[in-house]
Amino acid sequence: MSRDGKPVLVAGGGWAGLSAAVHLAARGVPVHLVEAARQLGGRARRVRLGELAVDNGQHLLIGAYHATLDLLEQIGVPGEALLRTPLQLDVLAGPRHALQLRAPHLPAPFHLLLALWRARGLTRHDRRRALAFGRFLQGRRGELADDDSVAELLRAQGQTPATVRLLWEPLCLATLNTPLARASARVFARVLYDALFRARRDSDLLFARRDLGALLPDPAMAFIEHHGGRITLGRRVTGLRIARNRLQAVEMDGETIDAPRAILAVSPEQCLALCRHHAPLSALADGLARLDSQPICTVYLQYPQATRLPRPAIGMVGGLCQWLFDRRHAGQAGLMAAVISAEGPHMAMDNAELGEAVGAEIARAHPHWPAPHAVRVIREKRATFACVRGSDTLRPASATPVRGLYLAGDFTATGYPATLEGAVRSGRVAARHILENLQEDTP
Ligand SMILES: Cc1cc2nc3c(=O)[nH]c(=O)nc-3n(C[C@H](O)[C@H](O)[C@H](O)COP(=O)(O)OP(=O)(O)OC[C@H]3O[C@@H](n4cnc5c(N)ncnc54)[C@H](O)[C@@H]3O)c2cc1C
């Protein structure tokens, strides 16, 4: 506990801010979390779709999300809240099964190497090249000296058009949300290595059995309040008061609140707006101003309840839709979520056109399905920062040059792309800084 007893102000109630607040509250540090929206969760929040509670965008977690899984356990979320399946990839091109990859029950990385070797839909040459790439990543432990684009990396590693189209491009879009030609090879290599080469369970796919709001924000809120923390919804942090390189206070819609310690866990755009006018934060703001963003569209399609996919999710190539999720596992039989990551021609379509185009692609892939009776498109224009080559150099560290002020969020220098895991880790890092500097940061 600090000498002044003032709560740590956490601005932003996305997964980063919640992670920070839980971490602090669990250690007896008073926290006050302020969220601009009327609900918690940020980009991974609950959205109402008629009677149904769905997600702001369909999300997938993987076994390598250790910080997220630890956090869920800490706030009392039972393991059954996530459906865990071993790594399995099924990719359709129209109605045709273009790729089928199954990881056998072997220790990493053999589960992956054997999965690649047995992959159906790839020629012997394709599989040899994919295995060679796997060995390259393993030899470097996922750390690359140069940051080329993923397209250049795959070319240099002799990846065939089939492996690029059916495997690496879908994985790059799903993890970095950035087109191959611009995506950072360094981050891609790190993500592949961490997910696929360390431990078999890290590559498991985890599907939420409840909406995202019920998965983390609701129980995190209960945990924070139970541990004496305070949560204010519907109020925005509008400014920072800094003097002699020390945080003094934050402003909230005209009100000034004494706050010698704060964590900004807001979006990169909001972080830039709050930091840009303060000289000690100008270098950090310059980097943020150059950080670009990428969209994600989720199209929810309601079919009759009996409609189902053979797996919780399948890949699709050759059209707009990249992944199709069956929400049956979340108790929503017949509801499908089609995901389109990153920029593309679909961003020029209006919602009705996009919904129709995606519905038509699904009908080609599943000719026996009836037409959906409801379609809803959710677009997040700034879903994630663009994880392009060199973007790591633009991402700010958690500790800032201003005493008492720390940053959290998926865009901070986590080394990972914009993911739930990056957000949760960043919150934990910021909370640890607060704990380490509790006395020094007290004016
Ligand atoms: C459609 C979509 C699909 C995705 N799919 C996946 C996936 O499958 N797997 C995965 O791991 N990740 C996925 N992501 C990424 C993941 O959702 C994000 O990385 C993560 O939610 C970011 O959390 P955050 O807390 O860093 O930021 P945010 O969620 O943006 O939280 C910031 C919060 O701050 C609040 N705020 C902003 N300004 C202020 C202010 N001035 N004062 C107070 N509060 C403020 C905002 O309202 C928001 O709640 C996806 C993202 C989207 C949009």
The ligand as a Gaussian input file, in Angstrom:
#p B3LYP/6-31G(d) Opt

LIG

0 1
 C      -13.424000      -8.144000     -34.340000
 C      -12.225000      -8.535000     -33.540000
 C      -11.804000      -9.857000     -33.530000
 C      -10.689000     -10.223000     -32.772000
 N      -10.324000     -11.530000     -32.732000
 C       -9.360000     -11.920000     -31.870000
 C       -9.088000     -13.286000     -31.659000
 O       -9.694000     -14.160000     -32.269000
 N       -8.138000     -13.619000     -30.742000
 C       -7.453000     -12.677000     -30.042000
 O       -6.616000     -13.043000     -29.201000
 N       -7.680000     -11.357000     -30.226000
 C       -8.618000     -10.954000     -31.117000
 N       -8.889000      -9.628000     -31.280000
 C       -8.064000      -8.638000     -30.590000
 C       -8.502000      -8.404000     -29.140000
 O       -9.895000      -8.191000     -29.065000
 C       -7.787000      -7.160000     -28.632000
 O       -6.403000      -7.351000     -28.785000
 C       -8.079000      -6.873000     -27.168000
 O       -9.452000      -6.935000     -26.881000
 C       -7.537000      -5.483000     -26.836000
 O       -7.776000      -5.194000     -25.475000
 P       -7.272000      -3.823000     -24.847000
 O       -7.735000      -3.820000     -23.451000
 O       -5.835000      -3.667000     -25.146000
 O       -7.999000      -2.664000     -25.681000
 P       -9.556000      -2.300000     -25.812000
 O      -10.366000      -3.528000     -25.841000
 O       -9.652000      -1.376000     -26.966000
 O       -9.890000      -1.542000     -24.458000
 C       -9.705000      -0.177000     -24.288000
 C      -10.863000       0.338000     -23.438000
 O      -10.618000       1.686000     -23.100000
 C      -11.827000       2.390000     -23.165000
 N      -11.481000       3.806000     -23.342000
 C      -11.014000       4.403000     -24.467000
 N      -10.744000       5.679000     -24.226000
 C      -11.014000       5.902000     -22.916000
 C      -10.891000       7.032000     -22.059000
 N      -10.426000       8.196000     -22.522000
 N      -11.265000       6.902000     -20.757000
 C      -11.730000       5.721000     -20.275000
 N      -11.852000       4.618000     -21.059000
 C      -11.489000       4.697000     -22.336000
 C      -12.556000       1.775000     -24.347000
 O      -13.948000       2.025000     -24.304000
 C      -12.199000       0.303000     -24.164000
 O      -13.148000      -0.356000     -23.369000
 C       -9.966000      -9.234000     -32.061000
 C      -10.381000      -7.898000     -32.086000
 C      -11.505000      -7.562000     -32.805000
 C      -11.949000      -6.128000     -32.807000

